[in-house]
Amino acid sequence: MSHPAPQRPHDPEGDKRRALMLARRAAERSDTAEESRNNAIRFASREGASLREIADATGLGHMTVKRIIDRQAVSG
């Protein structure tokens, strides 16, 4: 016969810290995924894909694709 897990006392500060930690980790993963996506977009552009082809493949608007490519040209 299994016993229920003991209840933890409610800890609002601990809950807030855990929630903020989860938010930070999610933001870090999101930044990494966005950087990877942008690198792939720039690579496709260098390989000769048109803005519209890249937009169709990624589900982004062609103007968003253009901004991503242009941002690299200015900063890189």
PyRosetta script that sets phi, psi and omega in degrees:
from pyrosetta import init, pose_from_sequence

init()
pose = pose_from_sequence("MSHPAPQRPHDPEGDKRRALMLARRAAERSDTAEESRNNAIRFASREGASLREIADATGLGHMTVKRIIDRQAVSG")
pose.set_psi(1, 127.3)
pose.set_omega(1, -178.3)
pose.set_phi(2, -90.0)
pose.set_psi(2, 150.9)
pose.set_omega(2, 179.3)
pose.set_phi(3, -104.6)
pose.set_psi(3, 143.6)
pose.set_omega(3, 178.4)
pose.set_phi(4, -65.9)
pose.set_psi(4, 150.2)
pose.set_omega(4, 178.7)
pose.set_phi(5, -64.4)
pose.set_psi(5, 142.1)
pose.set_omega(5, 178.8)
pose.set_phi(6, -64.9)
pose.set_psi(6, 144.8)
pose.set_omega(6, 179.6)
pose.set_phi(7, -77.7)
pose.set_psi(7, 135.3)
pose.set_omega(7, 173.5)
pose.set_phi(8, -83.7)
pose.set_psi(8, 145.3)
pose.set_omega(8, 173.5)
pose.set_phi(9, -66.3)
pose.set_psi(9, 146.3)
pose.set_omega(9, -179.8)
pose.set_phi(10, -64.9)
pose.set_psi(10, 128.4)
pose.set_omega(10, -177.7)
pose.set_phi(11, -128.3)
pose.set_psi(11, 87.9)
pose.set_omega(11, -177.1)
pose.set_phi(12, -57.2)
pose.set_psi(12, -39.7)
pose.set_omega(12, 179.9)
pose.set_phi(13, -67.7)
pose.set_psi(13, -41.2)
pose.set_omega(13, 177.5)
pose.set_phi(14, -65.3)
pose.set_psi(14, -39.9)
pose.set_omega(14, 176.8)
pose.set_phi(15, -62.3)
pose.set_psi(15, -41.9)
pose.set_omega(15, 179.5)
pose.set_phi(16, -64.8)
pose.set_psi(16, -43.3)
pose.set_omega(16, 178.6)
pose.set_phi(17, -60.9)
pose.set_psi(17, -43.7)
pose.set_omega(17, 179.3)
pose.set_phi(18, -64.6)
pose.set_psi(18, -40.6)
pose.set_omega(18, 179.1)
pose.set_phi(19, -64.2)
pose.set_psi(19, -41.5)
pose.set_omega(19, 178.9)
pose.set_phi(20, -67.4)
pose.set_psi(20, -37.0)
pose.set_omega(20, 177.5)
pose.set_phi(21, -63.8)
pose.set_psi(21, -43.4)
pose.set_omega(21, 177.4)
pose.set_phi(22, -62.4)
pose.set_psi(22, -41.9)
pose.set_omega(22, 179.3)
pose.set_phi(23, -63.0)
pose.set_psi(23, -41.9)
pose.set_omega(23, 179.4)
pose.set_phi(24, -63.4)
pose.set_psi(24, -45.2)
pose.set_omega(24, 179.4)
pose.set_phi(25, -63.1)
pose.set_psi(25, -40.7)
pose.set_omega(25, 178.4)
pose.set_phi(26, -63.8)
pose.set_psi(26, -41.2)
pose.set_omega(26, 179.2)
pose.set_phi(27, -64.4)
pose.set_psi(27, -40.1)
pose.set_omega(27, 178.7)
pose.set_phi(28, -64.0)
pose.set_psi(28, -42.8)
pose.set_omega(28, 178.2)
pose.set_phi(29, -65.3)
pose.set_psi(29, -38.2)
pose.set_omega(29, 179.7)
pose.set_phi(30, -64.5)
pose.set_psi(30, -43.9)
pose.set_omega(30, 178.4)
pose.set_phi(31, -60.7)
pose.set_psi(31, -42.1)
pose.set_omega(31, 179.7)
pose.set_phi(32, -64.5)
pose.set_psi(32, -43.6)
pose.set_omega(32, 179.9)
pose.set_phi(33, -64.9)
pose.set_psi(33, -41.1)
pose.set_omega(33, 179.5)
pose.set_phi(34, -65.4)
pose.set_psi(34, -41.6)
pose.set_omega(34, 178.2)
pose.set_phi(35, -62.7)
pose.set_psi(35, -42.4)
pose.set_omega(35, 178.5)
pose.set_phi(36, -62.9)
pose.set_psi(36, -44.9)
pose.set_omega(36, 178.1)
pose.set_phi(37, -60.2)
pose.set_psi(37, -45.9)
pose.set_omega(37, -178.5)
pose.set_phi(38, -64.4)
pose.set_psi(38, -38.7)
pose.set_omega(38, 176.9)
pose.set_phi(39, -63.4)
pose.set_psi(39, -40.2)
pose.set_omega(39, 178.6)
pose.set_phi(40, -65.9)
pose.set_psi(40, -37.8)
pose.set_omega(40, 177.7)
pose.set_phi(41, -63.8)
pose.set_psi(41, -44.9)
pose.set_omega(41, 179.9)
pose.set_phi(42, -65.1)
pose.set_psi(42, -38.4)
pose.set_omega(42, 177.7)
pose.set_phi(43, -63.0)
pose.set_psi(43, -46.5)
pose.set_omega(43, 178.8)
pose.set_phi(44, -59.5)
pose.set_psi(44, -39.7)
pose.set_omega(44, 178.9)
pose.set_phi(45, -64.3)
pose.set_psi(45, -45.2)
pose.set_omega(45, 178.9)
pose.set_phi(46, -62.3)
pose.set_psi(46, -29.8)
pose.set_omega(46, 179.7)
pose.set_phi(47, -82.5)
pose.set_psi(47, 1.6)
pose.set_omega(47, 173.5)
pose.set_phi(48, 102.4)
pose.set_psi(48, 3.0)
pose.set_omega(48, 177.8)
pose.set_phi(49, -70.7)
pose.set_psi(49, 141.9)
pose.set_omega(49, 179.0)
pose.set_phi(50, -78.2)
pose.set_psi(50, 163.7)
pose.set_omega(50, 176.9)
pose.set_phi(51, -56.1)
pose.set_psi(51, -44.3)
pose.set_omega(51, -178.4)
pose.set_phi(52, -67.0)
pose.set_psi(52, -38.0)
pose.set_omega(52, 177.3)
pose.set_phi(53, -63.0)
pose.set_psi(53, -43.8)
pose.set_omega(53, 179.1)
pose.set_phi(54, -66.1)
pose.set_psi(54, -42.3)
pose.set_omega(54, 179.0)
pose.set_phi(55, -60.1)
pose.set_psi(55, -45.0)
pose.set_omega(55, 178.7)
pose.set_phi(56, -61.8)
pose.set_psi(56, -40.5)
pose.set_omega(56, -177.7)
pose.set_phi(57, -70.8)
pose.set_psi(57, -31.2)
pose.set_omega(57, -174.6)
pose.set_phi(58, -100.1)
pose.set_psi(58, -17.3)
pose.set_omega(58, -175.4)
pose.set_phi(59, 81.4)
pose.set_psi(59, 9.2)
pose.set_omega(59, 177.0)
pose.set_phi(60, -94.3)
pose.set_psi(60, 161.1)
pose.set_omega(60, 173.5)
pose.set_phi(61, -72.5)
pose.set_psi(61, 151.9)
pose.set_omega(61, -177.8)
pose.set_phi(62, -65.0)
pose.set_psi(62, -28.9)
pose.set_omega(62, 178.0)
pose.set_phi(63, -71.4)
pose.set_psi(63, -33.5)
pose.set_omega(63, 175.1)
pose.set_phi(64, -65.1)
pose.set_psi(64, -43.1)
pose.set_omega(64, 177.2)
pose.set_phi(65, -60.3)
pose.set_psi(65, -44.0)
pose.set_omega(65, 179.1)
pose.set_phi(66, -59.9)
pose.set_psi(66, -43.7)
pose.set_omega(66, 179.5)
pose.set_phi(67, -62.9)
pose.set_psi(67, -40.6)
pose.set_omega(67, 179.0)
pose.set_phi(68, -63.0)
pose.set_psi(68, -44.3)
pose.set_omega(68, 179.9)
pose.set_phi(69, -68.1)
pose.set_psi(69, -43.9)
pose.set_omega(69, 180.0)
pose.set_phi(70, -63.8)
pose.set_psi(70, -37.2)
pose.set_omega(70, 179.3)
pose.set_phi(71, -60.2)
pose.set_psi(71, -39.5)
pose.set_omega(71, 177.9)
pose.set_phi(72, -67.0)
pose.set_psi(72, -40.9)
pose.set_omega(72, -178.4)
pose.set_phi(73, -62.8)
pose.set_psi(73, -36.6)
pose.set_omega(73, -179.9)
pose.set_phi(74, -74.6)
pose.set_psi(74, -44.4)
pose.set_omega(74, -174.6)
pose.set_phi(75, -89.0)
pose.set_psi(75, -18.1)
pose.set_omega(75, -174.6)
pose.set_phi(76, -112.6)
pose.dump_pdb("model.pdb")
